Amino acid sequence: MRILIVLAHPKSDSFNAAMCAALCEGLRAAGHEIEIADLNAEGFNPVLRGPELDKFGTGPPLEDVVCYQQRLLRADALAFVFPVWWFGLPAILKGFVDRVLQEGFAFCFTENGKVRGLLPHKKALVIATAGASAALYRLFRFGRPLEKTFGEWTLKMCGIRAVRHVLLHDVVNIDSAARARYLKKVRQLGFRYF
């Protein structure tokens, strides 16, 4: 399979970048072909401006958006690697969703007003890091907001049937042994999930 990994972290030496590398190792070991869309390194512009919004559904997307849409369509499955900031997506990834997963490309409305997903991918893997511990998530009842907003209300709505979420907690406080365990887990996910 061809897997497109969308990486959304501004630092090339981040733990998210290390997770992306570990994921690639697992995917390659399983025989998959990989393409990485490192949104920050590629200079992706996440800002959706008025004139671009006015063209939604009435004209072709901007050239940079078309490029990412083509990359999505070349892939058989998708993976996303990013940090959770304010219990949601980093701005660059939210802008990717806003600008790239447009109506008419990623989804459409049927005559009876329902949403029909248009993306051909059967699977997506979402790997995210959180600064807060799992205990803190439980204590403050943060729940699993990404599974609803990004998984169900975005990826599944766009037609991706199977979305697996992996949230790695407390990454700012863990030691190197715990980081190594996380990287091993990500490597195994790459080898087994797709």
C-alpha positions in Angstrom: 0.0 0.0 0.0 1.0 3.6 -0.4 0.6 5.6 2.8 0.6 9.3 3.0 1.8 10.6 6.4 0.8 14.1 7.3 3.2 15.5 9.9 2.2 18.7 11.7 4.9 19.9 14.1 7.0 23.0 13.6 10.3 21.5 14.8 12.3 19.0 12.8 13.9 17.6 16.0 10.7 17.1 17.9 9.4 13.9 19.4 6.6 14.0 16.8 9.3 13.9 14.1 10.9 10.9 15.8 7.5 9.3 15.9 7.1 9.9 12.2 10.5 8.3 11.6 9.5 5.3 13.7 6.2 5.0 11.9 8.1 5.0 8.6 10.4 2.2 9.8 7.4 0.0 10.7 5.6 0.8 7.4 8.7 0.0 5.3 9.3 -3.2 7.2 5.7 -4.2 6.3 6.4 -3.5 2.6 4.5 -0.3 2.3 5.4 2.7 0.2 5.5 6.0 2.0 5.1 9.7 1.2 5.5 12.3 3.9 3.7 15.7 3.8 5.6 17.7 6.5 3.3 20.7 6.5 5.6 23.0 8.4 8.8 22.1 6.4 6.8 22.4 3.1 5.6 25.9 4.1 1.9 24.9 3.9 -0.3 28.0 4.4 -3.1 27.1 6.7 -5.0 30.4 6.4 -8.3 30.2 4.5 -9.0 33.7 3.2 -12.3 35.2 2.0 -11.6 35.1 -1.8 -10.6 31.4 -1.5 -13.7 30.6 0.5 -15.8 32.4 -2.1 -14.5 30.0 -4.8 -15.6 26.8 -2.8 -17.9 24.9 -5.1 -17.8 27.5 -7.9 -14.2 27.3 -9.2 -11.1 25.3 -9.0 -9.1 25.2 -5.7 -5.9 27.2 -5.5 -2.8 25.5 -6.9 -1.3 24.6 -3.5 -4.5 22.9 -2.4 -4.7 20.9 -5.7 -1.2 19.6 -5.0 -2.2 18.3 -1.6 -5.5 16.9 -2.9 -3.5 15.0 -5.6 -1.1 13.6 -2.9 -4.1 12.4 -0.9 -5.6 10.6 -3.9 -2.3 8.9 -4.7 -2.4 7.3 -1.3 -4.2 4.1 -0.4 -4.3 5.0 3.3 -3.5 8.0 5.5 -1.6 8.6 8.8 -1.5 11.8 10.8 1.2 12.6 13.4 0.8 15.8 15.5 0.8 17.3 19.0 -2.5 18.0 20.8 -2.7 21.7 21.6 -5.6 23.0 23.5 -7.3 19.6 23.1 -7.4 19.9 19.4 -5.4 20.0 16.2 -2.4 22.4 15.7 -3.4 25.4 13.6 -1.5 24.1 10.5 -3.4 20.8 10.5 -6.7 22.5 11.1 -5.9 24.8 8.2 -5.1 21.7 6.1 -8.5 20.3 6.9 -10.2 23.6 6.1 -8.4 24.2 2.9 -7.8 20.7 1.4 -10.8 18.6 2.5 -13.2 20.8 0.6 -16.8 20.0 -0.3 -16.8 18.4 -3.7 -13.4 16.8 -3.1 -13.6 15.1 0.3 -17.4 15.1 0.8 -20.7 16.2 -0.7 -24.2 16.7 0.4 -26.9 14.4 -1.1 -30.3 15.6 -2.3 -31.8 14.7 1.1 -29.2 16.8 2.9 -27.0 14.0 4.2 -23.2 14.0 3.9 -21.5 11.5 1.6 -17.8 10.9 2.0 -15.8 11.0 -1.2 -12.3 10.0 -0.1 -11.3 6.5 -1.3 -9.2 5.6 1.7 -10.3 2.7 3.8 -8.1 3.4 6.8 -6.4 6.2 8.7 -4.1 6.2 11.7 -4.0 9.2 14.0 -1.0 9.4 16.3 -1.0 12.4 18.6 1.0 13.5 21.6 -0.3 15.2 24.7 1.6 17.1 27.4 -1.0 16.1 30.0 -0.9 12.7 31.7 -3.7 10.1 31.2 -4.6 10.6 34.9 -5.1 14.3 34.3 -7.3 13.6 31.3 -9.4 11.4 33.5 -9.4 13.7 36.5 -10.7 16.7 34.5 -12.9 14.6 32.3 -11.2 15.8 29.1 -12.4 12.7 27.4 -11.2 12.0 23.9 -12.2 15.1 21.9 -10.0 14.2 18.9 -11.9 11.0 18.3 -15.1 12.9 17.8 -13.9 16.1 16.1 -11.1 14.8 13.9 -12.0 11.1 13.7 -15.8 10.9 13.3 -16.7 14.5 12.3 -13.9 14.9 9.8 -12.2 11.7 8.6 -15.2 9.4 8.8 -17.5 12.0 7.4 -15.1 12.3 4.4 -15.5 8.5 3.8 -12.6 6.9 5.7 -14.3 3.9 7.3 -11.7 2.8 9.9 -9.8 5.4 11.9 -7.6 4.3 14.8 -6.5 6.9 17.4 -3.4 6.6 19.5 -2.8 9.3 22.1 0.6 9.3 23.8 0.3 11.1 27.1 2.8 13.1 29.2 5.5 13.4 26.5 7.0 16.6 28.1 7.7 14.8 31.4 8.6 11.2 30.5 12.1 9.8 30.6 14.1 8.4 27.7 13.0 4.8 28.4 9.4 5.8 28.2 10.0 7.7 25.0 11.7 4.6 23.6 8.6 2.5 24.5 6.4 5.0 22.7 8.6 4.8 19.6 8.5 1.0 19.7 4.7 1.2 19.9 4.5 3.5 16.9 6.9 1.3 14.9 4.7 -1.7 15.6 1.6 0.3 14.6 3.3 1.0 11.3 4.1 -2.6 10.8 0.6 -4.0 11.7 -2.2 -1.5 11.2 -2.3 -1.2 7.4 
